[in-house]
Amino acid sequence: MRKFLPILLIFISYCSPKFQPDKFSFPLEEESHIELKGVPIYFDGEKCITDRGWSAIIQEENGKLNFKVSQNPELPMTTTPKANGSLRVGEDEYYGTVDGWVIRKRRGKMKWRRKIGAAVTARPGFWKNYLFVASLDGHIYAFKRSTGALLWIGELPGRGKYPPLVIDEVVVAPSLSNKIRGFFLNGKKAGDFKLEGVLKFPLHELPGKRLAGVVYSWEKQNTLLQILRKKMGVEIELSPSAKINTREGAEIKAKTFGFYSPIIIFRVNGKILSRGEDDKVLWLPSREGIFKIEVEVEEKGYRRSAFKLVRVLSPEKERARALLRLRQSCYWKK
């Protein structure tokens, strides 16, 4: 048996499903996009202009975003705001240098400076006492804002040319590539979101937890203005997942993603079973039948819901039915 164990392990590893990162993404999804002819030469978060005289303006109506397309637009007097520059938080100023230093100043006086792998041309991002710096060496560095202590280093899919953003405790790190990489605050990779082309300008944050990005597709040779939003949803988990009975009941759990601190509502056949911050509840059905279990999640006007139809059986009635079937089979045998 020991001789066949290595062969068995190789066979299991070969037959097991392979992880395909392109099919998975951290909580971002595309809301809409528009194609423009030419290479993008200007983008300020609202207006995008290409070298072939096409432009698109992002407009908001009743909470929805749409595009107004025109040709031969008038070019602005100023260029697109650059991604580099300093970050000011209160009396503190944070910035990077072309020789690879990250610096914090307070009222013009140096508080700390840290050396990293390569030049910093993107404005740092922050969340509470965290500071996030993207570097041209293809990494993102997380520091403590107060002391400058290095917390972790994350690898980017491209050069760190654009400022990182933080959306609900997830660091959104765009780079000079066709992917946006996400990191949790502890440095663990949250996943990648694949764009339709190479990112050409920094991401801009829009109302409603949305992001606007401009990419250039070498395959189609055109510009795409993409509106991304935070992916928010809920899934229902039942324990036990099958054979729910009236004696033991089941535990209903709401598996949410994209929400920060939501209110969760559990319903059974339209009646509220629980409402609050708890993500699970014990359900004890009083009778047999088919029930509709619904979970609704809401946070600051955002709502998502999911439902499942489950069948509940009674152990006593199941025992009686089994005994009846046994008696009928014995009768026919006679």
Secondary structure as GFF3:
##gff-version 3
##sequence-region A 1 334
A	DSSP	alpha_helix	5	15	.	.	.	ID=ss1
A	DSSP	three_ten_helix	21	23	.	.	.	ID=ss2
A	DSSP	beta_strand	28	37	.	.	.	ID=ss3
A	DSSP	beta_strand	40	43	.	.	.	ID=ss4
A	DSSP	beta_strand	47	50	.	.	.	ID=ss5
A	DSSP	beta_strand	54	61	.	.	.	ID=ss6
A	DSSP	beta_strand	64	71	.	.	.	ID=ss7
A	DSSP	beta_strand	87	89	.	.	.	ID=ss8
A	DSSP	beta_strand	92	96	.	.	.	ID=ss9
A	DSSP	beta_strand	101	106	.	.	.	ID=ss10
A	DSSP	beta_strand	109	115	.	.	.	ID=ss11
A	DSSP	beta_strand	125	127	.	.	.	ID=ss12
A	DSSP	beta_strand	130	134	.	.	.	ID=ss13
A	DSSP	beta_strand	139	144	.	.	.	ID=ss14
A	DSSP	beta_strand	150	155	.	.	.	ID=ss15
A	DSSP	beta_strand	165	167	.	.	.	ID=ss16
A	DSSP	beta_strand	170	174	.	.	.	ID=ss17
A	DSSP	beta_strand	179	184	.	.	.	ID=ss18
A	DSSP	beta_strand	189	194	.	.	.	ID=ss19
A	DSSP	beta_strand	198	199	.	.	.	ID=ss20
A	DSSP	beta_strand	204	206	.	.	.	ID=ss21
A	DSSP	beta_strand	210	217	.	.	.	ID=ss22
A	DSSP	beta_strand	222	230	.	.	.	ID=ss23
A	DSSP	beta_strand	233	239	.	.	.	ID=ss24
A	DSSP	beta_strand	244	245	.	.	.	ID=ss25
A	DSSP	beta_strand	250	257	.	.	.	ID=ss26
A	DSSP	beta_strand	263	268	.	.	.	ID=ss27
A	DSSP	beta_strand	271	276	.	.	.	ID=ss28
A	DSSP	beta_strand	280	283	.	.	.	ID=ss29
A	DSSP	beta_strand	289	299	.	.	.	ID=ss30
A	DSSP	beta_strand	302	313	.	.	.	ID=ss31
A	DSSP	alpha_helix	315	333	.	.	.	ID=ss32
###
